[in-house]
Amino acid sequence: MNKKFYYIQMEGEIFMSTYWVFTFPTTHLAIKFDQVAKQEQKQIKLIPLPRKIGASCGFCGKVTEEQELSDLIELCYNYQIEFENIYEIKEDNKEDPRPLY
């Protein structure tokens, strides 16, 4: 399987990009998160849960902009969407996902 990696070049150095995922206890909550986030015009994508994180509901919400995290946490509280955790993931998958919440 051929994997794409996205790089950001800054002052001659190459950095691997990072994204964050919200995990949920049920598929219903993951889908509700996706619907509400899109309704609120937030840039998220529902993706399969990476195996390194677990297999709770099978889906997670992927966020590529770090500044969106606090807005999405607030959105979850306002719409009563229970999430389990938020993980930081490096695109190269060399490091284990890091829980943030």
Secondary structure, 3 states (H helix, E strand, C coil): CCCCCCEEEECCEEEECEEEEEECCCHHHHHHHHHHHHHCCCCEEEEECCCCCCCCCCEEEEECCHHHHHHHHHHHHHCCCCCCEEEEEECCCCCCCEECC
